[in-house]
Amino acid sequence: MSARKAGKPRRRWFRRTLFVIVGLLVAAAIVWGGMRYRQFTHAPLAVQATGQTLEVAKGEGFKDIVRQLRDAGLTDAPPLLWRTLAWRLGVVNKLHAGEYALTPGMTPATLLQDMAAGRVLHHRVTLVDGWTFKQVLDALNAAPKLEHTPAAKLRGELAARIGRSGPDSLEGEFMPDTYDYVLGMSDLDVLERAHKAMHEFLEREWAARERSIPVQTPYQALILASLVEKETAVAAERPEIAGVFERRLRIGMRLETDPSVIYGMGAAYQGKIHKSDLQADTPYNTYTRYGLPPTPIALPSRAAIDAVLHPADGDALYFVAKGDGTHQFSATLAEHNAAVRKYILQKGH
């Protein structure tokens, strides 16, 4: 037998052996890959405690998300396993940007499904009745995960958003309420929603107002409601105080309300108002000027607006604080002076 003929069986044997070895290796790889995939899908992410989050910025792709998970030590699985799982779940190109809550025991599948469904983490910020615009901005600046507009640009950009020709006074024009927001939203987004809520409510309530009230525009109602808001925290008193103010406006009597004077004092107010402050004229001094101040002085609540548009009937023109959060209402100056002696002067001795 020639050497050439003898070599052919050896080559065929070698090729068959090589095919078998390659097949075994492929089968082993498939088995190992399947086990690794199964282990990956069933093993929870390495979330250490509640409160951890994953932040996905707009424009980040699938590779960026997996890289972030790996960099954060939440997984050591290679991108191929993540992509395979996402493909099987049908979410490869459906993941939304945002902030996602990570909880102990969460699996990769749960996280991907949350991201595909856009189950982003919601935060809340509350704008409180009686706050000034500065206090509103302070609360927004302190809100976590909310984008903050530079102070030098905020008023101008906000004015453009709400259709103003310029950044005039925005005092009192935002509905006090609790607002949800998500990662990627800004303080301007919250302010725009609060402004819309206030003006939609005011427009709706103005249409149903008591027609005899002396305020002539919704904005005047907003101004007066801010005074009512600052004068009392007792809900039942708001219509009574609104009635006092509106009767004074109707007969041309000064409003003489301390909160407006305090607002006009600005930083000069240090917690106590003096007789000299009541005599120092400012656009907001309702002891020296007739009519309403030029703007609201705070955020009025829905109840304060409703009180102004539907004031209580009566003949009271005066009220004085009784020291327990409520007020004594009087129809005449003599009655009022007696109430002042009873609740203010005598307590001062």
VENCORWO-V459449 format. One record per run of one state. SS is the DSSP state (A for helix, B for strand, O for the rest). FROM is the first residue (numbers start at 1). TO is the last residue. If there is no record, write none. Layout:
BEGIN
ss=SS from=FROM to=TO
ss=SS from=FROM to=TO
END
This chain:
BEGIN
ss=O from=1 to=2
ss=A from=3 to=42
ss=O from=43 to=43
ss=B from=44 to=44
ss=O from=45 to=51
ss=B from=52 to=56
ss=O from=57 to=61
ss=A from=62 to=71
ss=O from=72 to=78
ss=A from=79 to=89
ss=O from=90 to=97
ss=B from=98 to=102
ss=O from=103 to=106
ss=B from=107 to=107
ss=A from=108 to=117
ss=O from=118 to=121
ss=B from=122 to=126
ss=O from=127 to=132
ss=A from=133 to=142
ss=O from=143 to=146
ss=B from=147 to=147
ss=O from=148 to=150
ss=A from=151 to=161
ss=O from=162 to=177
ss=B from=178 to=182
ss=O from=183 to=185
ss=B from=186 to=186
ss=A from=187 to=207
ss=O from=208 to=217
ss=A from=218 to=231
ss=O from=232 to=234
ss=A from=235 to=251
ss=O from=252 to=257
ss=A from=258 to=268
ss=O from=269 to=274
ss=A from=275 to=279
ss=O from=280 to=301
ss=A from=302 to=309
ss=O from=310 to=317
ss=B from=318 to=321
ss=O from=322 to=326
ss=B from=327 to=330
ss=O from=331 to=332
ss=A from=333 to=348
ss=O from=349 to=349
END
